[in-house]
Amino acid sequence: MSSQLWTTRDPIDPAFEQAWRDRLSRAPHANFGFDPASLLHRAGHGKHSIAALIEDGDRRGAMVLRE
């Protein structure tokens, strides 16, 4: 299993952002709360998150862990 993480406490890496947007474009239940701009807006109000891209063989996922 492999993972890529981005915490809203740090600037977003452009490669991570592209991979994140690509993954979400194929996720039928993703919504605006997963958008990096929304996560950064919340972080600006002290509500930080960690965005995680996970791969395990042919299974892939994306999740937001709110602090």
Protein Blocks (a to p, Z undefined) as FASTA:
>chain_A
ZZddddfkbccdfklmmmmmmmmmmmmkbcfklpmklmmmmmmnopacddddddehjacc
dddddZZ
